[in-house]
């Protein structure tokens, strides 16, 4: 090989039995094809490894929470105009997970009546003078499955030191069932109002006839 070593390994410290992570860099030196010296350095990287493990745990916990809450995530790179979705985000737009998508695909999958309000919310989040948080609800028409869904989206823009927008990130929740329940409730209330008005009209007519007879 290249006669070098770069490894991480664990040790049990002799004095207190503590488990520690060690990183070593070294190089072997040869004379007449025989290793005559091995020189290197070692570092205790326990804190770094613990921080990495903690980060992995936090990411796993976040992924579990997002999955349990039926939440999708998205990340828009302003400079590259690249849009990244989580798998659940793809599902909410009726698009096969992993497919290449951009901002045009995002708008194309949106209900025409909701497109402009959503676009204005995104522009406000990318405007350094406004820096508004995104908090919108809109309908999507699945690109691949044709299904209509209601989506609640929240997001925020991030800027560089010069105040230029760099990213907009956020989360989405499928609220289709809630919207359907609200629509059903409105229909029930309208029907109730209609029936109550009819009943009141009947009572008023009876009362009017009674007063007339008296």
C-alpha angles and dihedrals in degrees: 000000000000092000093241134117130205113170142148120213142157129249137188106231111234100221101048105008092239117161110238134179116229129193119199133192118188147153132208120222122208138203121187089351091303123115105241101168140017116200127183151124133247129206133191104236098170094122091050093049091048090050090050092049090048090051091051090050092050091049091049091049091049092049090051092049092049091048093047091048094047089238125158125202132212137188124194118197102209097197096047093032088226121151122202123192133186116240090261089052090056089051092054090057094043091244126137109256114256096026117137109260135175138179091279090057089050093055093040091057092051126096108259093233092058099039101089097047090050092047091052091051090053092048091050090052090053095045109100090206093055108024090183122182115243114241111157142139121213143158125249129202107211110245094210103024101031093224121145116230135176114229131193111205131189125180149148137215126235125207139198125237091275091056095252116142113250106169142004115203133178151131136261133207127196105235097170094120092049091051091049090051090049091050091048090050092050090051091050092049092048091049090048091049090050093051093045091051090051091049092048091049090053092048091048091051092050091047092049092051091047093052090046092052091049 
